């Protein structure tokens, strides 16, 4: 089954949500869910997230709660693979 670009972005947002809860950063971040595209394969499939995916998740941590509050992105944040990707990247799931 093919997923649309918006679906991939939404799935990536879920991963970002996981990162925001577990990593605290003080640097300014531009919230752009497209930064999480490297995590798509791990979120949609059962693969292991790449180093680039984990890096991007960490960068987007400050944005995860915002992504979680977006009705179009929240379902992806709550996907079954989200916690697995976050755990593999060493990130705790945030409570927003």
PDB file of N, CA, C and O in Angstrom, chain B, residues numbered from 101:
ATOM      1  N   UNK B 101       0.847  -1.181   0.000  1.00  0.00           N
ATOM      2  CA  UNK B 101       0.000   0.000   0.000  1.00  0.00           C
ATOM      3  C   UNK B 101       0.886   1.236   0.000  1.00  0.00           C
ATOM      4  O   UNK B 101       1.772   1.365   0.845  1.00  0.00           O
ATOM      5  N   UNK B 102       0.658   2.138  -0.932  1.00  0.00           N
ATOM      6  CA  UNK B 102       1.431   3.368  -1.005  1.00  0.00           C
ATOM      7  C   UNK B 102       0.799   4.420  -0.104  1.00  0.00           C
ATOM      8  O   UNK B 102      -0.421   4.492   0.041  1.00  0.00           O
ATOM      9  N   UNK B 103       1.654   5.225   0.491  1.00  0.00           N
ATOM     10  CA  UNK B 103       1.181   6.311   1.356  1.00  0.00           C
ATOM     11  C   UNK B 103       1.509   7.632   0.674  1.00  0.00           C
ATOM     12  O   UNK B 103       2.527   7.761  -0.007  1.00  0.00           O
ATOM     13  N   UNK B 104       0.640   8.597   0.867  1.00  0.00           N
ATOM     14  CA  UNK B 104       0.857   9.908   0.265  1.00  0.00           C
ATOM     15  C   UNK B 104       1.972  10.648   0.992  1.00  0.00           C
ATOM     16  O   UNK B 104       2.380  10.253   2.084  1.00  0.00           O
ATOM     17  N   UNK B 105       2.452  11.702   0.394  1.00  0.00           N
ATOM     18  CA  UNK B 105       3.486  12.528   1.017  1.00  0.00           C
ATOM     19  C   UNK B 105       3.014  13.081   2.348  1.00  0.00           C
ATOM     20  O   UNK B 105       3.787  13.160   3.302  1.00  0.00           O
ATOM     21  N   UNK B 106       1.732  13.467   2.415  1.00  0.00           N
ATOM     22  CA  UNK B 106       1.183  13.996   3.667  1.00  0.00           C
ATOM     23  C   UNK B 106       1.179  12.920   4.747  1.00  0.00           C
ATOM     24  O   UNK B 106       1.414  13.215   5.919  1.00  0.00           O
ATOM     25  N   UNK B 107       0.917  11.685   4.363  1.00  0.00           N
ATOM     26  CA  UNK B 107       0.918  10.591   5.332  1.00  0.00           C
ATOM     27  C   UNK B 107       2.321  10.372   5.880  1.00  0.00           C
ATOM     28  O   UNK B 107       2.488  10.127   7.075  1.00  0.00           O
ATOM     29  N   UNK B 108       3.323  10.456   5.026  1.00  0.00           N
ATOM     30  CA  UNK B 108       4.703  10.304   5.476  1.00  0.00           C
ATOM     31  C   UNK B 108       5.094  11.426   6.426  1.00  0.00           C
ATOM     32  O   UNK B 108       5.759  11.198   7.436  1.00  0.00           O
ATOM     33  N   UNK B 109       4.681  12.620   6.094  1.00  0.00           N
ATOM     34  CA  UNK B 109       4.984  13.769   6.949  1.00  0.00           C
ATOM     35  C   UNK B 109       4.307  13.595   8.299  1.00  0.00           C
ATOM     36  O   UNK B 109       4.914  13.868   9.335  1.00  0.00           O
ATOM     37  N   UNK B 110       3.068  13.147   8.301  1.00  0.00           N
ATOM     38  CA  UNK B 110       2.341  12.943   9.549  1.00  0.00           C
ATOM     39  C   UNK B 110       3.010  11.867  10.392  1.00  0.00           C
ATOM     40  O   UNK B 110       3.123  12.007  11.610  1.00  0.00           O
ATOM     41  N   UNK B 111       3.443  10.817   9.757  1.00  0.00           N
ATOM     42  CA  UNK B 111       4.121   9.748  10.469  1.00  0.00           C
ATOM     43  C   UNK B 111       5.415  10.259  11.073  1.00  0.00           C
ATOM     44  O   UNK B 111       5.764   9.906  12.200  1.00  0.00           O
ATOM     45  N   UNK B 112       6.096  11.055  10.357  1.00  0.00           N
ATOM     46  CA  UNK B 112       7.336  11.637  10.841  1.00  0.00           C
ATOM     47  C   UNK B 112       7.068  12.528  12.046  1.00  0.00           C
ATOM     48  O   UNK B 112       7.873  12.586  12.977  1.00  0.00           O
ATOM     49  N   UNK B 113       5.953  13.211  12.025  1.00  0.00           N
ATOM     50  CA  UNK B 113       5.595  14.072  13.155  1.00  0.00           C
ATOM     51  C   UNK B 113       5.447  13.261  14.425  1.00  0.00           C
ATOM     52  O   UNK B 113       5.829  13.707  15.507  1.00  0.00           O
ATOM     53  N   UNK B 114       4.895  12.077  14.290  1.00  0.00           N
ATOM     54  CA  UNK B 114       4.735  11.218  15.465  1.00  0.00           C
ATOM     55  C   UNK B 114       6.089  10.911  16.062  1.00  0.00           C
ATOM     56  O   UNK B 114       6.273  10.967  17.278  1.00  0.00           O
ATOM     57  N   UNK B 115       7.011  10.596  15.224  1.00  0.00           N
ATOM     58  CA  UNK B 115       8.359  10.309  15.685  1.00  0.00           C
ATOM     59  C   UNK B 115       8.941  11.539  16.373  1.00  0.00           C
ATOM     60  O   UNK B 115       9.596  11.426  17.410  1.00  0.00           O
ATOM     61  N   UNK B 116       8.706  12.681  15.808  1.00  0.00           N
ATOM     62  CA  UNK B 116       9.198  13.916  16.399  1.00  0.00           C
ATOM     63  C   UNK B 116       8.616  14.120  17.789  1.00  0.00           C
ATOM     64  O   UNK B 116       9.308  14.583  18.696  1.00  0.00           O
ATOM     65  N   UNK B 117       7.363  13.780  17.954  1.00  0.00           N
ATOM     66  CA  UNK B 117       6.705  13.902  19.255  1.00  0.00           C
ATOM     67  C   UNK B 117       7.448  13.088  20.297  1.00  0.00           C
ATOM     68  O   UNK B 117       7.668  13.543  21.419  1.00  0.00           O
ATOM     69  N   UNK B 118       7.823  11.911  19.922  1.00  0.00           N
ATOM     70  CA  UNK B 118       8.537  11.030  20.823  1.00  0.00           C
ATOM     71  C   UNK B 118       9.848  11.663  21.250  1.00  0.00           C
ATOM     72  O   UNK B 118      10.241  11.568  22.413  1.00  0.00           O
ATOM     73  N   UNK B 119      10.502  12.285  20.343  1.00  0.00           N
ATOM     74  CA  UNK B 119      11.780  12.906  20.627  1.00  0.00           C
ATOM     75  C   UNK B 119      11.622  14.091  21.572  1.00  0.00           C
ATOM     76  O   UNK B 119      12.418  14.248  22.498  1.00  0.00           O
ATOM     77  N   UNK B 120      10.630  14.909  21.357  1.00  0.00           N
ATOM     78  CA  UNK B 120      10.432  16.108  22.160  1.00  0.00           C
ATOM     79  C   UNK B 120      10.277  15.752  23.623  1.00  0.00           C
ATOM     80  O   UNK B 120      10.777  16.471  24.488  1.00  0.00           O
ATOM     81  N   UNK B 121       9.618  14.696  23.905  1.00  0.00           N
ATOM     82  CA  UNK B 121       9.369  14.324  25.290  1.00  0.00           C
ATOM     83  C   UNK B 121      10.624  13.853  26.003  1.00  0.00           C
ATOM     84  O   UNK B 121      10.730  13.990  27.222  1.00  0.00           O
ATOM     85  N   UNK B 122      11.555  13.313  25.279  1.00  0.00           N
ATOM     86  CA  UNK B 122      12.702  12.724  25.937  1.00  0.00           C
ATOM     87  C   UNK B 122      13.986  13.520  25.901  1.00  0.00           C
ATOM     88  O   UNK B 122      14.897  13.249  26.683  1.00  0.00           O
ATOM     89  N   UNK B 123      14.082  14.476  25.033  1.00  0.00           N
ATOM     90  CA  UNK B 123      15.323  15.220  24.897  1.00  0.00           C
ATOM     91  C   UNK B 123      15.043  16.700  25.094  1.00  0.00           C
ATOM     92  O   UNK B 123      14.109  17.247  24.509  1.00  0.00           O
ATOM     93  N   UNK B 124      15.854  17.343  25.921  1.00  0.00           N
ATOM     94  CA  UNK B 124      15.685  18.771  26.168  1.00  0.00           C
ATOM     95  C   UNK B 124      16.831  19.514  25.503  1.00  0.00           C
ATOM     96  O   UNK B 124      18.004  19.265  25.781  1.00  0.00           O
ATOM     97  N   UNK B 125      16.466  20.423  24.624  1.00  0.00           N
ATOM     98  CA  UNK B 125      17.464  21.215  23.940  1.00  0.00           C
ATOM     99  C   UNK B 125      17.148  22.681  24.148  1.00  0.00           C
ATOM    100  O   UNK B 125      15.985  23.063  24.281  1.00  0.00           O
ATOM    101  N   UNK B 126      18.176  23.494  24.176  1.00  0.00           N
ATOM    102  CA  UNK B 126      17.965  24.915  24.404  1.00  0.00           C
ATOM    103  C   UNK B 126      18.181  25.748  23.143  1.00  0.00           C
ATOM    104  O   UNK B 126      17.926  26.952  23.152  1.00  0.00           O
ATOM    105  N   UNK B 127      18.641  25.132  22.071  1.00  0.00           N
ATOM    106  CA  UNK B 127      18.865  25.874  20.846  1.00  0.00           C
ATOM    107  C   UNK B 127      17.557  26.065  20.097  1.00  0.00           C
ATOM    108  O   UNK B 127      16.638  25.251  20.200  1.00  0.00           O
ATOM    109  N   UNK B 128      17.489  27.153  19.344  1.00  0.00           N
ATOM    110  CA  UNK B 128      16.299  27.437  18.553  1.00  0.00           C
ATOM    111  C   UNK B 128      16.179  26.426  17.419  1.00  0.00           C
ATOM    112  O   UNK B 128      17.165  26.072  16.773  1.00  0.00           O
ATOM    113  N   UNK B 129      14.963  25.976  17.194  1.00  0.00           N
ATOM    114  CA  UNK B 129      14.699  24.991  16.154  1.00  0.00           C
ATOM    115  C   UNK B 129      13.573  25.507  15.281  1.00  0.00           C
ATOM    116  O   UNK B 129      12.600  26.072  15.781  1.00  0.00           O
ATOM    117  N   UNK B 130      13.703  25.315  13.991  1.00  0.00           N
ATOM    118  CA  UNK B 130      12.619  25.615  13.077  1.00  0.00           C
ATOM    119  C   UNK B 130      11.799  24.346  12.950  1.00  0.00           C
ATOM    120  O   UNK B 130      12.290  23.325  12.469  1.00  0.00           O
ATOM    121  N   UNK B 131      10.548  24.414  13.382  1.00  0.00           N
ATOM    122  CA  UNK B 131       9.678  23.240  13.320  1.00  0.00           C
ATOM    123  C   UNK B 131       9.257  22.996  11.883  1.00  0.00           C
ATOM    124  O   UNK B 131       8.526  23.787  11.288  1.00  0.00           O
ATOM    125  N   UNK B 132       9.725  21.904  11.348  1.00  0.00           N
ATOM    126  CA  UNK B 132       9.402  21.510   9.975  1.00  0.00           C
ATOM    127  C   UNK B 132       9.347  20.001   9.940  1.00  0.00           C
ATOM    128  O   UNK B 132      10.377  19.327   9.949  1.00  0.00           O
ATOM    129  N   UNK B 133       8.143  19.480   9.900  1.00  0.00           N
ATOM    130  CA  UNK B 133       7.956  18.034   9.949  1.00  0.00           C
ATOM    131  C   UNK B 133       8.664  17.325   8.800  1.00  0.00           C
ATOM    132  O   UNK B 133       8.965  16.136   8.900  1.00  0.00           O
ATOM    133  N   UNK B 134       8.927  18.025   7.737  1.00  0.00           N
ATOM    134  CA  UNK B 134       9.644  17.418   6.610  1.00  0.00           C
ATOM    135  C   UNK B 134      11.055  16.993   6.991  1.00  0.00           C
ATOM    136  O   UNK B 134      11.656  16.151   6.325  1.00  0.00           O
ATOM    137  N   UNK B 135      11.581  17.574   8.061  1.00  0.00           N
ATOM    138  CA  UNK B 135      12.906  17.180   8.541  1.00  0.00           C
ATOM    139  C   UNK B 135      12.920  15.721   8.997  1.00  0.00           C
ATOM    140  O   UNK B 135      13.984  15.112   9.107  1.00  0.00           O
ATOM    141  N   UNK B 136      11.751  15.168   9.259  1.00  0.00           N
ATOM    142  CA  UNK B 136      11.669  13.796   9.763  1.00  0.00           C
ATOM    143  C   UNK B 136      11.463  12.760   8.666  1.00  0.00           C
ATOM    144  O   UNK B 136      11.225  11.589   8.958  1.00  0.00           O
ATOM    145  N   UNK B 137      11.551  13.173   7.429  1.00  0.00           N
ATOM    146  CA  UNK B 137      11.391  12.239   6.318  1.00  0.00           C
ATOM    147  C   UNK B 137      12.360  11.057   6.411  1.00  0.00           C
ATOM    148  O   UNK B 137      11.976   9.952   6.029  1.00  0.00           O
ATOM    149  N   UNK B 138      13.590  11.226   6.896  1.00  0.00           N
ATOM    150  CA  UNK B 138      14.479  10.062   7.010  1.00  0.00           C
ATOM    151  C   UNK B 138      13.942   8.964   7.941  1.00  0.00           C
ATOM    152  O   UNK B 138      14.465   7.850   7.945  1.00  0.00           O
ATOM    153  N   UNK B 139      12.919   9.265   8.717  1.00  0.00           N
ATOM    154  CA  UNK B 139      12.349   8.288   9.652  1.00  0.00           C
ATOM    155  C   UNK B 139      11.166   7.527   9.067  1.00  0.00           C
ATOM    156  O   UNK B 139      10.641   6.614   9.705  1.00  0.00           O
ATOM    157  N   UNK B 140      10.748   7.884   7.884  1.00  0.00           N
ATOM    158  CA  UNK B 140       9.553   7.299   7.296  1.00  0.00           C
ATOM    159  C   UNK B 140       9.622   5.773   7.224  1.00  0.00           C
ATOM    160  O   UNK B 140       8.680   5.097   7.640  1.00  0.00           O
ATOM    161  N   UNK B 141      10.700   5.230   6.714  1.00  0.00           N
ATOM    162  CA  UNK B 141      10.798   3.777   6.555  1.00  0.00           C
ATOM    163  C   UNK B 141      10.677   3.056   7.896  1.00  0.00           C
ATOM    164  O   UNK B 141      10.008   2.026   7.981  1.00  0.00           O
ATOM    165  N   UNK B 142      11.301   3.572   8.923  1.00  0.00           N
ATOM    166  CA  UNK B 142      11.239   2.942  10.241  1.00  0.00           C
ATOM    167  C   UNK B 142       9.846   3.075  10.847  1.00  0.00           C
ATOM    168  O   UNK B 142       9.388   2.174  11.550  1.00  0.00           O
ATOM    169  N   UNK B 143       9.173   4.185  10.584  1.00  0.00           N
ATOM    170  CA  UNK B 143       7.848   4.402  11.147  1.00  0.00           C
ATOM    171  C   UNK B 143       6.776   3.610  10.418  1.00  0.00           C
ATOM    172  O   UNK B 143       5.848   3.100  11.046  1.00  0.00           O
ATOM    173  N   UNK B 144       6.892   3.501   9.113  1.00  0.00           N
ATOM    174  CA  UNK B 144       5.889   2.812   8.310  1.00  0.00           C
ATOM    175  C   UNK B 144       6.136   1.309   8.307  1.00  0.00           C
ATOM    176  O   UNK B 144       5.191   0.521   8.334  1.00  0.00           O
ATOM    177  N   UNK B 145       7.389   0.918   8.275  1.00  0.00           N
ATOM    178  CA  UNK B 145       7.735  -0.490   8.237  1.00  0.00           C
ATOM    179  C   UNK B 145       8.236  -0.959   9.586  1.00  0.00           C
ATOM    180  O   UNK B 145       7.907  -0.390  10.626  1.00  0.00           O
ATOM    181  N   UNK B 146       9.020  -1.985   9.547  1.00  0.00           N
ATOM    182  CA  UNK B 146       9.549  -2.524  10.802  1.00  0.00           C
ATOM    183  C   UNK B 146      11.061  -2.373  10.868  1.00  0.00           C
ATOM    184  O   UNK B 146      11.721  -3.024  11.678  1.00  0.00           O
ATOM    185  N   UNK B 147      11.603  -1.518  10.020  1.00  0.00           N
ATOM    186  CA  UNK B 147      13.042  -1.335   9.971  1.00  0.00           C
ATOM    187  C   UNK B 147      13.588  -0.548  11.149  1.00  0.00           C
ATOM    188  O   UNK B 147      12.841   0.056  11.920  1.00  0.00           O
ATOM    189  N   UNK B 148      14.884  -0.569  11.267  1.00  0.00           N
ATOM    190  CA  UNK B 148      15.589   0.163  12.315  1.00  0.00           C
ATOM    191  C   UNK B 148      15.830   1.588  11.816  1.00  0.00           C
ATOM    192  O   UNK B 148      16.217   1.776  10.663  1.00  0.00           O
ATOM    193  N   UNK B 149      15.607   2.596  12.669  1.00  0.00           N
ATOM    194  CA  UNK B 149      15.855   3.964  12.220  1.00  0.00           C
ATOM    195  C   UNK B 149      17.340   4.198  11.953  1.00  0.00           C
ATOM    196  O   UNK B 149      18.209   3.670  12.647  1.00  0.00           O
ATOM    197  N   UNK B 150      17.599   4.996  10.941  1.00  0.00           N
ATOM    198  CA  UNK B 150      18.979   5.323  10.582  1.00  0.00           C
ATOM    199  C   UNK B 150      19.542   6.348  11.559  1.00  0.00           C
ATOM    200  O   UNK B 150      18.809   6.958  12.337  1.00  0.00           O
ATOM    201  N   UNK B 151      20.842   6.520  11.502  1.00  0.00           N
ATOM    202  CA  UNK B 151      21.493   7.544  12.325  1.00  0.00           C
ATOM    203  C   UNK B 151      20.950   8.925  11.966  1.00  0.00           C
ATOM    204  O   UNK B 151      20.777   9.770  12.844  1.00  0.00           O
ATOM    205  N   UNK B 152      20.682   9.159  10.685  1.00  0.00           N
ATOM    206  CA  UNK B 152      20.129  10.439  10.251  1.00  0.00           C
ATOM    207  C   UNK B 152      18.730  10.643  10.827  1.00  0.00           C
ATOM    208  O   UNK B 152      18.387  11.746  11.252  1.00  0.00           O
ATOM    209  N   UNK B 153      17.929   9.589  10.841  1.00  0.00           N
ATOM    210  CA  UNK B 153      16.597   9.661  11.436  1.00  0.00           C
ATOM    211  C   UNK B 153      16.702  10.083  12.898  1.00  0.00           C
ATOM    212  O   UNK B 153      16.021  11.016  13.324  1.00  0.00           O
ATOM    213  N   UNK B 154      17.540   9.412  13.660  1.00  0.00           N
ATOM    214  CA  UNK B 154      17.690   9.730  15.084  1.00  0.00           C
ATOM    215  C   UNK B 154      18.185  11.161  15.276  1.00  0.00           C
ATOM    216  O   UNK B 154      17.729  11.856  16.184  1.00  0.00           O
ATOM    217  N   UNK B 155      19.102  11.600  14.440  1.00  0.00           N
ATOM    218  CA  UNK B 155      19.610  12.966  14.526  1.00  0.00           C
ATOM    219  C   UNK B 155      18.479  13.961  14.297  1.00  0.00           C
ATOM    220  O   UNK B 155      18.332  14.925  15.048  1.00  0.00           O
ATOM    221  N   UNK B 156      17.687  13.728  13.268  1.00  0.00           N
ATOM    222  CA  UNK B 156      16.589  14.638  12.945  1.00  0.00           C
ATOM    223  C   UNK B 156      15.533  14.626  14.038  1.00  0.00           C
ATOM    224  O   UNK B 156      14.954  15.668  14.347  1.00  0.00           O
ATOM    225  N   UNK B 157      15.271  13.463  14.629  1.00  0.00           N
ATOM    226  CA  UNK B 157      14.311  13.386  15.731  1.00  0.00           C
ATOM    227  C   UNK B 157      14.783  14.238  16.901  1.00  0.00           C
ATOM    228  O   UNK B 157      14.004  14.991  17.485  1.00  0.00           O
ATOM    229  N   UNK B 158      16.035  14.117  17.230  1.00  0.00           N
ATOM    230  CA  UNK B 158      16.587  14.908  18.338  1.00  0.00           C
ATOM    231  C   UNK B 158      16.474  16.407  18.054  1.00  0.00           C
ATOM    232  O   UNK B 158      16.162  17.192  18.950  1.00  0.00           O
ATOM    233  N   UNK B 159      16.727  16.794  16.821  1.00  0.00           N
ATOM    234  CA  UNK B 159      16.641  18.204  16.447  1.00  0.00           C
ATOM    235  C   UNK B 159      15.216  18.735  16.558  1.00  0.00           C
ATOM    236  O   UNK B 159      15.012  19.898  16.906  1.00  0.00           O
ATOM    237  N   UNK B 160      14.241  17.896  16.267  1.00  0.00           N
ATOM    238  CA  UNK B 160      12.847  18.308  16.253  1.00  0.00           C
ATOM    239  C   UNK B 160      12.137  18.100  17.601  1.00  0.00           C
ATOM    240  O   UNK B 160      10.929  18.315  17.693  1.00  0.00           O
ATOM    241  N   UNK B 161      12.852  17.695  18.622  1.00  0.00           N
ATOM    242  CA  UNK B 161      12.253  17.454  19.932  1.00  0.00           C
ATOM    243  C   UNK B 161      11.400  18.631  20.412  1.00  0.00           C
ATOM    244  O   UNK B 161      10.287  18.407  20.888  1.00  0.00           O
ATOM    245  N   UNK B 162      11.873  19.865  20.306  1.00  0.00           N
ATOM    246  CA  UNK B 162      11.060  20.989  20.792  1.00  0.00           C
ATOM    247  C   UNK B 162       9.736  21.149  20.043  1.00  0.00           C
ATOM    248  O   UNK B 162       8.853  21.872  20.505  1.00  0.00           O
ATOM    249  N   UNK B 163       9.590  20.499  18.921  1.00  0.00           N
ATOM    250  CA  UNK B 163       8.398  20.646  18.079  1.00  0.00           C
ATOM    251  C   UNK B 163       7.396  19.507  18.260  1.00  0.00           C
ATOM    252  O   UNK B 163       6.269  19.608  17.775  1.00  0.00           O
ATOM    253  N   UNK B 164       7.764  18.458  18.923  1.00  0.00           N
ATOM    254  CA  UNK B 164       6.933  17.261  18.967  1.00  0.00           C
ATOM    255  C   UNK B 164       5.552  17.489  19.562  1.00  0.00           C
ATOM    256  O   UNK B 164       4.570  16.961  19.040  1.00  0.00           O
ATOM    257  N   UNK B 165       5.449  18.246  20.622  1.00  0.00           N
ATOM    258  CA  UNK B 165       4.130  18.490  21.211  1.00  0.00           C
ATOM    259  C   UNK B 165       3.243  19.259  20.234  1.00  0.00           C
ATOM    260  O   UNK B 165       2.037  19.023  20.164  1.00  0.00           O
ATOM    261  N   UNK B 166       3.837  20.166  19.493  1.00  0.00           N
ATOM    262  CA  UNK B 166       3.081  20.898  18.473  1.00  0.00           C
ATOM    263  C   UNK B 166       2.581  19.931  17.415  1.00  0.00           C
ATOM    264  O   UNK B 166       1.429  20.014  16.989  1.00  0.00           O
ATOM    265  N   UNK B 167       3.433  19.023  16.993  1.00  0.00           N
ATOM    266  CA  UNK B 167       3.041  18.034  15.998  1.00  0.00           C
ATOM    267  C   UNK B 167       1.931  17.141  16.545  1.00  0.00           C
ATOM    268  O   UNK B 167       0.994  16.796  15.825  1.00  0.00           O
ATOM    269  N   UNK B 168       2.039  16.770  17.820  1.00  0.00           N
ATOM    270  CA  UNK B 168       1.045  15.890  18.439  1.00  0.00           C
ATOM    271  C   UNK B 168      -0.330  16.550  18.513  1.00  0.00           C
ATOM    272  O   UNK B 168      -1.349  15.861  18.458  1.00  0.00           O
ATOM    273  N   UNK B 169      -0.367  17.862  18.635  1.00  0.00           N
ATOM    274  CA  UNK B 169      -1.637  18.578  18.751  1.00  0.00           C
ATOM    275  C   UNK B 169      -2.301  18.812  17.392  1.00  0.00           C
ATOM    276  O   UNK B 169      -3.452  19.242  17.325  1.00  0.00           O
ATOM    277  N   UNK B 170      -1.583  18.532  16.330  1.00  0.00           N
ATOM    278  CA  UNK B 170      -2.124  18.701  14.986  1.00  0.00           C
ATOM    279  C   UNK B 170      -2.946  17.464  14.639  1.00  0.00           C
ATOM    280  O   UNK B 170      -2.391  16.367  14.564  1.00  0.00           O
ATOM    281  N   UNK B 171      -4.263  17.611  14.424  1.00  0.00           N
ATOM    282  CA  UNK B 171      -5.123  16.450  14.155  1.00  0.00           C
ATOM    283  C   UNK B 171      -4.682  15.615  12.957  1.00  0.00           C
ATOM    284  O   UNK B 171      -4.951  14.414  12.919  1.00  0.00           O
ATOM    285  N   UNK B 172      -4.023  16.212  11.995  1.00  0.00           N
ATOM    286  CA  UNK B 172      -3.582  15.444  10.832  1.00  0.00           C
ATOM    287  C   UNK B 172      -2.303  14.658  11.110  1.00  0.00           C
ATOM    288  O   UNK B 172      -1.971  13.734  10.368  1.00  0.00           O
ATOM    289  N   UNK B 173      -1.585  15.016  12.167  1.00  0.00           N
ATOM    290  CA  UNK B 173      -0.323  14.350  12.476  1.00  0.00           C
ATOM    291  C   UNK B 173      -0.414  13.405  13.676  1.00  0.00           C
ATOM    292  O   UNK B 173       0.345  12.440  13.765  1.00  0.00           O
ATOM    293  N   UNK B 174      -1.321  13.675  14.579  1.00  0.00           N
ATOM    294  CA  UNK B 174      -1.438  12.894  15.810  1.00  0.00           C
ATOM    295  C   UNK B 174      -1.564  11.390  15.582  1.00  0.00           C
ATOM    296  O   UNK B 174      -0.936  10.623  16.311  1.00  0.00           O
ATOM    297  N   UNK B 175      -2.347  10.935  14.603  1.00  0.00           N
ATOM    298  CA  UNK B 175      -2.455   9.481  14.401  1.00  0.00           C
ATOM    299  C   UNK B 175      -1.114   8.809  14.109  1.00  0.00           C
ATOM    300  O   UNK B 175      -0.907   7.646  14.456  1.00  0.00           O
ATOM    301  N   UNK B 176      -0.224   9.532  13.482  1.00  0.00           N
ATOM    302  CA  UNK B 176       1.082   8.971  13.173  1.00  0.00           C
ATOM    303  C   UNK B 176       1.964   8.941  14.409  1.00  0.00           C
ATOM    304  O   UNK B 176       2.776   8.034  14.592  1.00  0.00           O
ATOM    305  N   UNK B 177       1.793   9.939  15.246  1.00  0.00           N
ATOM    306  CA  UNK B 177       2.578   9.992  16.470  1.00  0.00           C
ATOM    307  C   UNK B 177       2.216   8.826  17.370  1.00  0.00           C
ATOM    308  O   UNK B 177       3.048   8.340  18.136  1.00  0.00           O
ATOM    309  N   UNK B 178       0.979   8.382  17.276  1.00  0.00           N
ATOM    310  CA  UNK B 178       0.503   7.295  18.121  1.00  0.00           C
ATOM    311  C   UNK B 178       0.613   5.935  17.434  1.00  0.00           C
ATOM    312  O   UNK B 178       0.056   4.951  17.920  1.00  0.00           O
ATOM    313  N   UNK B 179       1.312   5.872  16.331  1.00  0.00           N
ATOM    314  CA  UNK B 179       1.448   4.602  15.612  1.00  0.00           C
ATOM    315  C   UNK B 179       2.254   3.599  16.444  1.00  0.00           C
ATOM    316  O   UNK B 179       3.044   4.002  17.297  1.00  0.00           O
ATOM    317  N   UNK B 180       2.066   2.319  16.208  1.00  0.00           N
ATOM    318  CA  UNK B 180       2.778   1.296  16.983  1.00  0.00           C
ATOM    319  C   UNK B 180       4.303   1.363  16.870  1.00  0.00           C
ATOM    320  O   UNK B 180       5.001   0.978  17.807  1.00  0.00           O
ATOM    321  N   UNK B 181       4.820   1.834  15.762  1.00  0.00           N
ATOM    322  CA  UNK B 181       6.271   1.870  15.585  1.00  0.00           C
ATOM    323  C   UNK B 181       6.923   3.097  16.221  1.00  0.00           C
ATOM    324  O   UNK B 181       8.141   3.125  16.391  1.00  0.00           O
ATOM    325  N   UNK B 182       6.147   4.088  16.566  1.00  0.00           N
ATOM    326  CA  UNK B 182       6.690   5.309  17.152  1.00  0.00           C
ATOM    327  C   UNK B 182       7.544   5.075  18.380  1.00  0.00           C
ATOM    328  O   UNK B 182       8.688   5.526  18.429  1.00  0.00           O
ATOM    329  N   UNK B 183       7.011   4.376  19.378  1.00  0.00           N
ATOM    330  CA  UNK B 183       7.814   4.128  20.578  1.00  0.00           C
ATOM    331  C   UNK B 183       9.072   3.309  20.292  1.00  0.00           C
ATOM    332  O   UNK B 183      10.103   3.490  20.940  1.00  0.00           O
ATOM    333  N   UNK B 184       8.974   2.410  19.318  1.00  0.00           N
ATOM    334  CA  UNK B 184      10.132   1.586  18.965  1.00  0.00           C
ATOM    335  C   UNK B 184      11.239   2.454  18.361  1.00  0.00           C
ATOM    336  O   UNK B 184      12.413   2.312  18.700  1.00  0.00           O
ATOM    337  N   UNK B 185      10.845   3.340  17.474  1.00  0.00           N
ATOM    338  CA  UNK B 185      11.827   4.235  16.844  1.00  0.00           C
ATOM    339  C   UNK B 185      12.446   5.136  17.903  1.00  0.00           C
ATOM    340  O   UNK B 185      13.663   5.316  17.941  1.00  0.00           O
ATOM    341  N   UNK B 186      11.612   5.692  18.751  1.00  0.00           N
ATOM    342  CA  UNK B 186      12.112   6.578  19.802  1.00  0.00           C
ATOM    343  C   UNK B 186      13.082   5.846  20.722  1.00  0.00           C
ATOM    344  O   UNK B 186      14.148   6.366  21.050  1.00  0.00           O
ATOM    345  N   UNK B 187      12.712   4.644  21.135  1.00  0.00           N
ATOM    346  CA  UNK B 187      13.573   3.871  22.029  1.00  0.00           C
ATOM    347  C   UNK B 187      14.905   3.553  21.365  1.00  0.00           C
ATOM    348  O   UNK B 187      15.957   3.638  21.998  1.00  0.00           O
ATOM    349  N   UNK B 188      14.860   3.189  20.102  1.00  0.00           N
ATOM    350  CA  UNK B 188      16.091   2.880  19.374  1.00  0.00           C
ATOM    351  C   UNK B 188      16.993   4.111  19.292  1.00  0.00           C
ATOM    352  O   UNK B 188      18.219   3.997  19.318  1.00  0.00           O
ATOM    353  N   UNK B 189      16.376   5.281  19.194  1.00  0.00           N
ATOM    354  CA  UNK B 189      17.137   6.530  19.119  1.00  0.00           C
ATOM    355  C   UNK B 189      17.500   7.071  20.501  1.00  0.00           C
ATOM    356  O   UNK B 189      18.160   8.104  20.607  1.00  0.00           O
ATOM    357  N   UNK B 190      17.072   6.382  21.556  1.00  0.00           N
ATOM    358  CA  UNK B 190      17.389   6.819  22.909  1.00  0.00           C
ATOM    359  C   UNK B 190      16.561   8.004  23.360  1.00  0.00           C
ATOM    360  O   UNK B 190      17.024   8.832  24.145  1.00  0.00           O
ATOM    361  N   UNK B 191      15.349   8.082  22.868  1.00  0.00           N
ATOM    362  CA  UNK B 191      14.462   9.195  23.174  1.00  0.00           C
ATOM    363  C   UNK B 191      13.230   8.685  23.913  1.00  0.00           C
ATOM    364  O   UNK B 191      12.672   7.647  23.556  1.00  0.00           O
ATOM    365  N   UNK B 192      12.805   9.416  24.944  1.00  0.00           N
ATOM    366  CA  UNK B 192      11.588   9.062  25.664  1.00  0.00           C
ATOM    367  C   UNK B 192      10.395   9.765  25.039  1.00  0.00           C
ATOM    368  O   UNK B 192      10.526  10.870  24.513  1.00  0.00           O
ATOM    369  N   UNK B 193       9.246   9.134  25.095  1.00  0.00           N
ATOM    370  CA  UNK B 193       8.029   9.731  24.558  1.00  0.00           C
ATOM    371  C   UNK B 193       7.552  10.830  25.516  1.00  0.00           C
ATOM    372  O   UNK B 193       7.419  10.587  26.715  1.00  0.00           O
ATOM    373  N   UNK B 194       7.297  12.019  25.001  1.00  0.00           N
ATOM    374  CA  UNK B 194       6.882  13.133  25.877  1.00  0.00           C
ATOM    375  C   UNK B 194       5.413  13.057  26.277  1.00  0.00           C
ATOM    376  O   UNK B 194       4.597  12.421  25.611  1.00  0.00           O
ATOM    377  N   UNK B 195       5.110  13.714  27.363  1.00  0.00           N
ATOM    378  CA  UNK B 195       3.733  13.909  27.782  1.00  0.00           C
ATOM    379  C   UNK B 195       3.450  15.383  27.581  1.00  0.00           C
ATOM    380  O   UNK B 195       4.040  16.239  28.241  1.00  0.00           O
ATOM    381  N   UNK B 196       2.548  15.668  26.667  1.00  0.00           N
ATOM    382  CA  UNK B 196       2.276  17.064  26.307  1.00  0.00           C
ATOM    383  C   UNK B 196       0.963  17.541  26.899  1.00  0.00           C
ATOM    384  O   UNK B 196       0.577  18.692  26.697  1.00  0.00           O
TER     385      UNK B 196
END
